[in-house]
């Protein structure tokens, strides 16, 4: 299994699709699981093009209920049902939207034989999964909106192969059990994880922030500091400052300044207004303040090396 975190940019446009850009959504693949952030129209076809599986999506995170972030959810659930999905699916939406989404699914005739759980997200909401943790972050948009921070769990402890060999433990499943913090029994003796693991070792897990739609935040949330990858909307450039303020969207130069303030490693600009067809102008506005900026094209893949399972 790959140790890499793969970020698939399913779309990068805002409000309406263009000939070259679909509406913004991101799929993150990690250790065989897929995590979907927003479900705009055409999300199914974009996922198909990535060669990733619908069935490996167990968690969907919706930022808000504006159409360009939610219109693909009915078709996606319908396809999962037609493909005889059995595993539980969790959808996360901002507080106050659960009833609306349920009514939307009813109106669309969506019925699932698999368990479908709709969870409401509030301030500092946290989802603790086996290998990752996802946290919510309150944004500043025209309706209730939350961004998400996808973080690989920190690695505490380093497995010492030399100690394991001295104890006569063969490489294989027993190594993995000890790495998972489980004791093992071998030749009528019990071996504990602390006998082969150095718990003074710690390595921070990589983190990805998905921040849209919003005005650029003026107060820096602690959980965004030192983020590995900042995926942030930049619907407008400086020529549309007033419109950005009115619509509560971000402008590219402000996002770049924000990335610098939080000490992000890399900035990915998405949710770009269809009025902008030249990436160079956007890059000019952003790299002036934050050099490690990219503007992904649809279906671009960004890979991050991960330490887990090594």
Rosetta blueprint (number, residue, H / E / L):
1 X L
2 X L
3 X L
4 X E
5 X E
6 X E
7 X E
8 X E
9 X E
10 X E
11 X E
12 X L
13 X E
14 X L
15 X L
16 X L
17 X L
18 X L
19 X L
20 X L
21 X L
22 X L
23 X E
24 X L
25 X E
26 X E
27 X E
28 X E
29 X E
30 X E
31 X L
32 X L
33 X E
34 X E
35 X E
36 X E
37 X E
38 X L
39 X L
40 X L
41 X L
42 X L
43 X H
44 X H
45 X H
46 X H
47 X H
48 X H
49 X H
50 X H
51 X L
52 X L
53 X L
54 X H
55 X H
56 X H
57 X E
58 X E
59 X E
60 X E
61 X E
62 X L
63 X L
64 X L
65 X L
66 X L
67 X H
68 X H
69 X H
70 X H
71 X L
72 X L
73 X H
74 X H
75 X H
76 X H
77 X H
78 X H
79 X H
80 X H
81 X H
82 X H
83 X L
84 X L
85 X L
86 X L
87 X L
88 X L
89 X E
90 X E
91 X E
92 X E
93 X E
94 X E
95 X L
96 X L
97 X L
98 X H
99 X H
100 X H
101 X H
102 X H
103 X H
104 X H
105 X H
106 X H
107 X H
108 X L
109 X L
110 X L
111 X L
112 X L
113 X L
114 X L
115 X L
116 X E
117 X E
118 X E
119 X E
120 X E
121 X E
122 X L
123 X L
124 X L
125 X L
126 X E
127 X E
128 X E
129 X L
130 X L
131 X L
132 X E
133 X E
134 X E
135 X E
136 X E
137 X E
138 X E
139 X L
140 X L
141 X L
142 X L
143 X L
144 X L
145 X L
146 X E
147 X E
148 X E
149 X E
150 X E
151 X E
152 X E
153 X L
154 X L
155 X E
156 X E
157 X E
158 X E
159 X E
160 X L
161 X H
162 X H
163 X H
164 X H
165 X H
166 X H
167 X L
168 X L
169 X L
170 X L
171 X L
172 X L
173 X H
174 X H
175 X H
176 X H
177 X H
178 X H
179 X H
180 X L
181 X L
182 X L
183 X L
184 X E
185 X E
186 X E
187 X L
188 X L
189 X E
190 X E
191 X E
192 X L
193 X H
194 X H
195 X H
196 X L
197 X E
198 X E
199 X E
200 X E
201 X E
202 X E
203 X E
204 X L
205 X L
206 X L
207 X E
208 X E
209 X E
210 X E
211 X E
212 X L
213 X L
214 X L
215 X L
216 X L
217 X L
218 X L
219 X L
220 X L
221 X L
222 X H
223 X H
224 X H
225 X L
226 X L
227 X L
228 X L
229 X E
230 X E
231 X E
232 X E
233 X E
234 X L
235 X L
236 X E
237 X L
238 X H
239 X H
240 X H
241 X H
242 X H
243 X H
244 X H
245 X H
246 X H
247 X H
248 X L
249 X L
250 X L
251 X E
252 X H
253 X H
254 X H
255 X H
256 X H
257 X H
258 X H
259 X H
260 X H
261 X H
262 X L
263 X L
264 X L
265 X L
266 X E
267 X E
268 X E
269 X E
270 X E
271 X L
272 X E
273 X L
274 X L
275 X L
276 X L
277 X L
278 X L
279 X H
280 X H
281 X H
282 X H
283 X H
284 X H
285 X H
286 X H
287 X H
288 X L
289 X L
290 X L
291 X L
292 X L
293 X E
294 X E
295 X L
296 X L
297 X L
298 X L
299 X L
300 X L
301 X E
302 X E
303 X E
304 X E
305 X E
306 X L
307 X L
308 X L
309 X L
310 X L
